[in-house]
């Protein structure tokens, strides 16, 4: 007995495989990589109970600040933000 199936149908019990493509961050422009770095740091700060903010990149040079319990710490660069995260016990 033959089973007629169309190409859209799958046979019962067949394995369904998908191919996942990895995204290489080097494929994105530099500005998008900086946004990824900021988002990663922001998540690290959130895990430690802090919030990390930044000025709008469209307005000029970007500066950062961390906040917790109404206290603010100015962080001039993303590197300084990473160092402060390490100081408060966070990990990247």
N, CA, C and O atoms as CSV, one atom per row, in Angstrom:
chain,resi,resn,atom,element,x,y,z
A,1,UNK,N,N,0.844,-1.163,0.000
A,1,UNK,CA,C,0.000,0.000,0.000
A,1,UNK,C,C,0.897,1.235,0.000
A,1,UNK,O,O,1.789,1.358,0.840
A,2,UNK,N,N,0.670,2.115,-0.906
A,2,UNK,CA,C,1.473,3.322,-1.045
A,2,UNK,C,C,0.732,4.502,-0.424
A,2,UNK,O,O,-0.490,4.612,-0.531
A,3,UNK,N,N,1.484,5.371,0.219
A,3,UNK,CA,C,0.901,6.571,0.808
A,3,UNK,C,C,1.308,7.752,-0.065
A,3,UNK,O,O,2.493,8.011,-0.276
A,4,UNK,N,N,0.320,8.448,-0.557
A,4,UNK,CA,C,0.584,9.615,-1.383
A,4,UNK,C,C,0.577,10.860,-0.494
A,4,UNK,O,O,-0.423,11.166,0.156
A,5,UNK,N,N,1.679,11.556,-0.477
A,5,UNK,CA,C,1.753,12.793,0.306
A,5,UNK,C,C,2.246,13.907,-0.601
A,5,UNK,O,O,3.012,13.685,-1.538
A,6,UNK,N,N,1.785,15.101,-0.294
A,6,UNK,CA,C,2.271,16.263,-1.032
A,6,UNK,C,C,3.580,16.713,-0.396
A,6,UNK,O,O,3.871,16.314,0.732
A,7,UNK,N,N,4.368,17.517,-1.070
A,7,UNK,CA,C,5.650,17.961,-0.505
A,7,UNK,C,C,5.505,18.721,0.819
A,7,UNK,O,O,6.456,18.766,1.600
A,8,UNK,N,N,4.339,19.317,1.087
A,8,UNK,CA,C,4.166,20.081,2.320
A,8,UNK,C,C,3.923,19.180,3.524
A,8,UNK,O,O,4.111,19.606,4.663
A,9,UNK,N,N,3.509,17.947,3.285
A,9,UNK,CA,C,3.216,17.037,4.375
A,9,UNK,C,C,4.460,16.260,4.753
A,9,UNK,O,O,5.349,16.032,3.933
A,10,UNK,N,N,4.502,15.855,6.023
A,10,UNK,CA,C,5.612,15.022,6.480
A,10,UNK,C,C,5.058,13.667,6.877
A,10,UNK,O,O,3.934,13.554,7.366
A,11,UNK,N,N,5.852,12.661,6.661
A,11,UNK,CA,C,5.433,11.317,7.039
A,11,UNK,C,C,5.405,11.223,8.560
A,11,UNK,O,O,6.202,11.875,9.235
A,12,UNK,N,N,4.514,10.433,9.095
A,12,UNK,CA,C,4.402,10.270,10.541
A,12,UNK,C,C,5.670,9.641,11.085
A,12,UNK,O,O,6.228,8.716,10.495
A,13,UNK,N,N,6.116,10.158,12.220
A,13,UNK,CA,C,7.305,9.602,12.845
A,13,UNK,C,C,8.601,10.106,12.248
A,13,UNK,O,O,9.676,9.706,12.694
A,14,UNK,N,N,8.530,10.967,11.256
A,14,UNK,CA,C,9.743,11.503,10.650
A,14,UNK,C,C,10.375,12.573,11.534
A,14,UNK,O,O,9.685,13.245,12.301
A,15,UNK,N,N,11.648,12.719,11.424
A,15,UNK,CA,C,12.352,13.727,12.202
A,15,UNK,C,C,12.241,15.076,11.515
A,15,UNK,O,O,12.409,15.196,10.301
A,16,UNK,N,N,11.960,16.062,12.304
A,16,UNK,CA,C,11.889,17.427,11.782
A,16,UNK,C,C,13.177,18.142,12.176
A,16,UNK,O,O,13.439,18.354,13.360
A,17,UNK,N,N,13.960,18.504,11.205
A,17,UNK,CA,C,15.215,19.180,11.503
A,17,UNK,C,C,15.142,20.610,11.002
A,17,UNK,O,O,14.580,20.893,9.944
A,18,UNK,N,N,15.712,21.485,11.774
A,18,UNK,CA,C,15.798,22.884,11.357
A,18,UNK,C,C,17.255,23.287,11.361
A,18,UNK,O,O,18.067,22.739,12.106
A,19,UNK,N,N,17.565,24.219,10.547
A,19,UNK,CA,C,18.926,24.725,10.524
A,19,UNK,C,C,18.921,26.111,11.137
A,19,UNK,O,O,18.222,27.006,10.661
A,20,UNK,N,N,19.687,26.284,12.178
A,20,UNK,CA,C,19.790,27.583,12.844
A,20,UNK,C,C,21.062,28.259,12.358
A,20,UNK,O,O,22.116,27.632,12.254
A,21,UNK,N,N,20.948,29.521,12.070
A,21,UNK,CA,C,22.117,30.260,11.634
A,21,UNK,C,C,22.581,31.138,12.778
A,21,UNK,O,O,21.779,31.844,13.388
A,22,UNK,N,N,23.839,31.099,13.066
A,22,UNK,CA,C,24.407,31.923,14.129
A,22,UNK,C,C,24.647,33.323,13.596
A,22,UNK,O,O,25.068,33.511,12.454
A,23,UNK,N,N,24.373,34.294,14.442
A,23,UNK,CA,C,24.598,35.676,14.056
A,23,UNK,C,C,25.947,36.116,14.594
A,23,UNK,O,O,26.190,36.078,15.800
A,24,UNK,N,N,26.793,36.519,13.719
A,24,UNK,CA,C,28.112,37.004,14.101
A,24,UNK,C,C,28.019,38.510,14.294
A,24,UNK,O,O,27.594,39.221,13.383
A,25,UNK,N,N,28.411,39.010,15.470
A,25,UNK,CA,C,28.266,40.441,15.713
A,25,UNK,C,C,29.187,41.270,14.828
A,25,UNK,O,O,29.012,42.485,14.727
A,26,UNK,N,N,30.154,40.641,14.194
A,26,UNK,CA,C,31.027,41.383,13.280
A,26,UNK,C,C,30.319,41.715,11.974
A,26,UNK,O,O,30.815,42.511,11.176
A,27,UNK,N,N,29.151,41.099,11.757
A,27,UNK,CA,C,28.375,41.404,10.563
A,27,UNK,C,C,27.588,42.705,10.706
A,27,UNK,O,O,27.056,43.222,9.724
A,28,UNK,N,N,27.515,43.233,11.925
A,28,UNK,CA,C,26.745,44.437,12.178
A,28,UNK,C,C,27.665,45.652,12.194
A,28,UNK,O,O,28.844,45.521,12.521
A,29,UNK,N,N,27.156,46.822,11.850
A,29,UNK,CA,C,27.962,48.027,11.940
A,29,UNK,C,C,28.421,48.276,13.380
A,29,UNK,O,O,27.823,47.769,14.329
A,30,UNK,N,N,29.473,49.051,13.523
A,30,UNK,CA,C,30.067,49.301,14.828
A,30,UNK,C,C,29.069,49.880,15.820
A,30,UNK,O,O,29.094,49.508,16.994
A,31,UNK,N,N,28.206,50.765,15.392
A,31,UNK,CA,C,27.233,51.372,16.303
A,31,UNK,C,C,26.314,50.318,16.906
A,31,UNK,O,O,25.954,50.423,18.079
A,32,UNK,N,N,25.931,49.315,16.144
A,32,UNK,CA,C,25.067,48.274,16.667
A,32,UNK,C,C,25.808,47.378,17.645
A,32,UNK,O,O,25.195,46.854,18.575
A,33,UNK,N,N,27.116,47.186,17.460
A,33,UNK,CA,C,27.895,46.400,18.414
A,33,UNK,C,C,27.997,47.143,19.737
A,33,UNK,O,O,27.950,46.517,20.796
A,34,UNK,N,N,28.136,48.476,19.697
A,34,UNK,CA,C,28.165,49.253,20.930
A,34,UNK,C,C,26.832,49.149,21.653
A,34,UNK,O,O,26.796,49.098,22.882
A,35,UNK,N,N,25.745,49.117,20.908
A,35,UNK,CA,C,24.433,48.976,21.522
A,35,UNK,C,C,24.318,47.612,22.196
A,35,UNK,O,O,23.710,47.494,23.260
A,36,UNK,N,N,24.888,46.600,21.591
A,36,UNK,CA,C,24.872,45.265,22.181
A,36,UNK,C,C,25.684,45.254,23.469
A,36,UNK,O,O,25.269,44.656,24.461
A,37,UNK,N,N,26.833,45.911,23.457
A,37,UNK,CA,C,27.667,45.984,24.657
A,37,UNK,C,C,26.935,46.726,25.771
A,37,UNK,O,O,26.998,46.320,26.932
A,38,UNK,N,N,26.245,47.808,25.426
A,38,UNK,CA,C,25.486,48.560,26.421
A,38,UNK,C,C,24.356,47.712,26.987
A,38,UNK,O,O,24.123,47.713,28.196
A,39,UNK,N,N,23.661,46.997,26.130
A,39,UNK,CA,C,22.556,46.150,26.587
A,39,UNK,C,C,23.051,45.049,27.519
A,39,UNK,O,O,22.383,44.714,28.498
A,40,UNK,N,N,24.213,44.490,27.220
A,40,UNK,CA,C,24.794,43.462,28.075
A,40,UNK,C,C,25.147,44.036,29.440
A,40,UNK,O,O,24.869,43.423,30.471
A,41,UNK,N,N,25.764,45.219,29.440
A,41,UNK,CA,C,26.098,45.862,30.710
A,41,UNK,C,C,24.841,46.221,31.484
A,41,UNK,O,O,24.786,46.047,32.701
A,42,UNK,N,N,23.839,46.717,30.788
A,42,UNK,CA,C,22.574,47.085,31.452
A,42,UNK,C,C,21.971,45.869,32.151
A,42,UNK,O,O,21.451,45.988,33.260
A,43,UNK,N,N,22.034,44.714,31.519
A,43,UNK,CA,C,21.511,43.487,32.130
A,43,UNK,C,C,22.329,43.111,33.366
A,43,UNK,O,O,21.771,42.681,34.375
A,44,UNK,N,N,23.647,43.273,33.286
A,44,UNK,CA,C,24.497,42.987,34.443
A,44,UNK,C,C,24.184,43.902,35.621
A,44,UNK,O,O,24.167,43.465,36.772
A,45,UNK,N,N,23.937,45.167,35.326
A,45,UNK,CA,C,23.564,46.115,36.375
A,45,UNK,C,C,22.217,45.733,36.983
A,45,UNK,O,O,22.038,45.822,38.198
A,46,UNK,N,N,21.289,45.317,36.163
A,46,UNK,CA,C,19.963,44.938,36.660
A,46,UNK,C,C,20.062,43.750,37.617
A,46,UNK,O,O,19.337,43.687,38.610
A,47,UNK,N,N,20.951,42.818,37.321
A,47,UNK,CA,C,21.129,41.671,38.204
A,47,UNK,C,C,21.664,42.082,39.574
A,47,UNK,O,O,21.442,41.382,40.562
A,48,UNK,N,N,22.361,43.200,39.636
A,48,UNK,CA,C,22.903,43.695,40.908
A,48,UNK,C,C,22.005,44.746,41.548
A,48,UNK,O,O,22.382,45.332,42.563
A,49,UNK,N,N,20.833,44.999,40.987
A,49,UNK,CA,C,19.892,45.936,41.568
A,49,UNK,C,C,20.114,47.384,41.177
A,49,UNK,O,O,19.512,48.277,41.773
A,50,UNK,N,N,20.958,47.638,40.196
A,50,UNK,CA,C,21.236,48.984,39.706
A,50,UNK,C,C,20.562,49.180,38.346
A,50,UNK,O,O,20.123,48.219,37.714
A,51,UNK,N,N,20.491,50.421,37.915
A,51,UNK,CA,C,20.072,50.694,36.546
A,51,UNK,C,C,21.191,51.458,35.859
A,51,UNK,O,O,21.859,52.290,36.474
A,52,UNK,N,N,21.388,51.171,34.594
A,52,UNK,CA,C,22.403,51.851,33.796
A,52,UNK,C,C,21.685,52.633,32.704
A,52,UNK,O,O,20.839,52.096,31.989
A,53,UNK,N,N,22.033,53.901,32.589
A,53,UNK,CA,C,21.426,54.789,31.594
A,53,UNK,C,C,22.521,55.378,30.726
A,53,UNK,O,O,23.702,55.334,31.070
A,54,UNK,N,N,22.104,55.936,29.582
A,54,UNK,CA,C,23.045,56.645,28.720
A,54,UNK,C,C,22.318,57.773,28.010
A,54,UNK,O,O,21.092,57.780,27.903
A,55,UNK,N,N,23.099,58.720,27.530
A,55,UNK,CA,C,22.520,59.798,26.746
A,55,UNK,C,C,22.234,59.268,25.345
A,55,UNK,O,O,22.742,58.215,24.958
A,56,UNK,N,N,21.436,59.987,24.600
A,56,UNK,CA,C,21.068,59.583,23.252
A,56,UNK,C,C,22.268,59.748,22.324
A,56,UNK,O,O,22.829,60.840,22.237
A,57,UNK,N,N,22.672,58.686,21.629
A,57,UNK,CA,C,23.815,58.788,20.719
A,57,UNK,C,C,23.605,59.817,19.612
A,57,UNK,O,O,24.584,60.334,19.072
A,58,UNK,N,N,22.365,60.128,19.260
A,58,UNK,CA,C,22.102,61.101,18.203
A,58,UNK,C,C,22.383,62.527,18.669
A,58,UNK,O,O,22.521,63.432,17.846
A,59,UNK,N,N,22.467,62.731,19.972
A,59,UNK,CA,C,22.696,64.073,20.503
A,59,UNK,C,C,24.167,64.448,20.611
A,59,UNK,O,O,24.479,65.596,20.926
A,60,UNK,N,N,25.067,63.527,20.363
A,60,UNK,CA,C,26.492,63.824,20.463
A,60,UNK,C,C,27.205,62.730,21.238
A,60,UNK,O,O,26.774,61.577,21.240
A,61,UNK,N,N,28.305,63.100,21.903
A,61,UNK,CA,C,29.061,62.092,22.667
A,61,UNK,C,C,28.186,61.420,23.737
A,61,UNK,O,O,27.416,62.081,24.435
A,62,UNK,N,N,28.319,60.125,23.846
A,62,UNK,CA,C,27.495,59.353,24.774
A,62,UNK,C,C,28.169,59.319,26.140
A,62,UNK,O,O,29.368,59.057,26.237
A,63,UNK,N,N,27.411,59.579,27.180
A,63,UNK,CA,C,27.878,59.403,28.548
A,63,UNK,C,C,26.913,58.470,29.261
A,63,UNK,O,O,25.767,58.307,28.840
A,64,UNK,N,N,27.374,57.870,30.322
A,64,UNK,CA,C,26.617,56.859,31.034
A,64,UNK,C,C,26.503,57.251,32.501
A,64,UNK,O,O,27.316,58.019,33.015
A,65,UNK,N,N,25.483,56.714,33.170
A,65,UNK,CA,C,25.380,56.865,34.612
A,65,UNK,C,C,24.635,55.675,35.185
A,65,UNK,O,O,23.715,55.132,34.572
A,66,UNK,N,N,25.059,55.284,36.378
A,66,UNK,CA,C,24.413,54.190,37.096
A,66,UNK,C,C,23.615,54.786,38.237
A,66,UNK,O,O,23.981,55.820,38.795
A,67,UNK,N,N,22.517,54.124,38.579
A,67,UNK,CA,C,21.641,54.652,39.612
A,67,UNK,C,C,21.135,53.515,40.491
A,67,UNK,O,O,20.819,52.424,40.017
A,68,UNK,N,N,21.069,53.812,41.802
A,68,UNK,CA,C,20.458,52.894,42.756
A,68,UNK,C,C,20.058,53.687,43.979
A,68,UNK,O,O,20.855,54.472,44.493
A,69,UNK,N,N,18.854,53.502,44.451
A,69,UNK,CA,C,18.311,54.164,45.638
A,69,UNK,C,C,18.403,55.682,45.532
A,69,UNK,O,O,18.613,56.360,46.538
A,70,UNK,N,N,18.251,56.214,44.340
A,70,UNK,CA,C,18.287,57.655,44.148
A,70,UNK,C,C,19.685,58.243,44.075
A,70,UNK,O,O,19.831,59.452,43.899
A,71,UNK,N,N,20.705,57.426,44.204
A,71,UNK,CA,C,22.091,57.882,44.094
A,71,UNK,C,C,22.586,57.616,42.679
A,71,UNK,O,O,22.284,56.580,42.086
A,72,UNK,N,N,23.344,58.555,42.151
A,72,UNK,CA,C,23.793,58.475,40.756
A,72,UNK,C,C,25.315,58.499,40.713
A,72,UNK,O,O,25.955,59.257,41.442
A,73,UNK,N,N,25.887,57.664,39.854
A,73,UNK,CA,C,27.336,57.674,39.630
A,73,UNK,C,C,27.571,57.925,38.153
A,73,UNK,O,O,27.114,57.165,37.298
A,74,UNK,N,N,28.294,59.009,37.863
A,74,UNK,CA,C,28.628,59.376,36.488
A,74,UNK,C,C,29.721,58.455,35.976
A,74,UNK,O,O,30.714,58.219,36.664
A,75,UNK,N,N,29.538,57.933,34.762
A,75,UNK,CA,C,30.499,57.033,34.122
A,75,UNK,C,C,30.757,57.565,32.713
A,75,UNK,O,O,29.900,57.420,31.841
A,76,UNK,N,N,31.911,58.175,32.472
A,76,UNK,CA,C,32.138,58.848,31.185
A,76,UNK,C,C,32.184,57.926,29.960
A,76,UNK,O,O,31.817,58.348,28.863
A,77,UNK,N,N,32.623,56.687,30.128
A,77,UNK,CA,C,32.734,55.785,28.981
A,77,UNK,C,C,32.115,54.429,29.301
A,77,UNK,O,O,31.823,54.124,30.457
A,78,UNK,N,N,31.921,53.629,28.274
A,78,UNK,CA,C,31.392,52.286,28.459
A,78,UNK,C,C,32.387,51.423,29.229
A,78,UNK,O,O,31.989,50.542,29.991
A,79,UNK,N,N,33.660,51.671,29.033
A,79,UNK,CA,C,34.695,50.941,29.779
A,79,UNK,C,C,34.584,51.245,31.273
A,79,UNK,O,O,34.702,50.342,32.100
A,80,UNK,N,N,34.357,52.517,31.622
A,80,UNK,CA,C,34.174,52.878,33.023
A,80,UNK,C,C,32.934,52.214,33.609
A,80,UNK,O,O,32.924,51.837,34.781
A,81,UNK,N,N,31.899,52.073,32.804
A,81,UNK,CA,C,30.684,51.395,33.255
A,81,UNK,C,C,30.971,49.921,33.544
A,81,UNK,O,O,30.452,49.363,34.511
A,82,UNK,N,N,31.795,49.294,32.707
A,82,UNK,CA,C,32.165,47.897,32.935
A,82,UNK,C,C,33.007,47.754,34.201
A,82,UNK,O,O,32.832,46.803,34.962
A,83,UNK,N,N,33.915,48.692,34.422
A,83,UNK,CA,C,34.734,48.647,35.631
A,83,UNK,C,C,33.893,48.825,36.894
A,83,UNK,O,O,34.135,48.166,37.905
A,84,UNK,N,N,32.910,49.713,36.832
A,84,UNK,CA,C,32.054,49.929,37.997
A,84,UNK,C,C,31.179,48.704,38.247
A,84,UNK,O,O,30.896,48.371,39.398
A,85,UNK,N,N,30.752,48.040,37.197
A,85,UNK,CA,C,29.981,46.812,37.357
A,85,UNK,C,C,30.806,45.768,38.089
A,85,UNK,O,O,30.292,45.072,38.965
A,86,UNK,N,N,32.079,45.652,37.737
A,86,UNK,CA,C,32.957,44.723,38.435
A,86,UNK,C,C,33.141,45.140,39.899
A,86,UNK,O,O,33.235,44.287,40.782
A,87,UNK,N,N,33.192,46.426,40.147
A,87,UNK,CA,C,33.377,46.930,41.500
A,87,UNK,C,C,32.186,46.586,42.396
A,87,UNK,O,O,32.366,46.318,43.584
A,88,UNK,N,N,30.983,46.590,41.843
A,88,UNK,CA,C,29.797,46.280,42.645
A,88,UNK,C,C,29.497,44.787,42.680
A,88,UNK,O,O,28.472,44.367,43.218
A,89,UNK,N,N,30.396,43.985,42.105
A,89,UNK,CA,C,30.257,42.530,42.189
A,89,UNK,C,C,29.561,41.893,41.008
A,89,UNK,O,O,29.202,40.717,41.075
A,90,UNK,N,N,29.360,42.619,39.939
A,90,UNK,CA,C,28.713,42.070,38.754
A,90,UNK,C,C,29.689,41.351,37.855
A,90,UNK,O,O,30.905,41.503,37.969
A,91,UNK,N,N,29.128,40.564,36.959
A,91,UNK,CA,C,29.937,39.843,35.976
A,91,UNK,C,C,29.407,40.133,34.586
A,91,UNK,O,O,28.231,40.443,34.397
A,92,UNK,N,N,30.289,40.029,33.634
A,92,UNK,CA,C,29.884,40.186,32.230
A,92,UNK,C,C,29.650,38.838,31.605
A,92,UNK,O,O,29.303,38.755,30.427
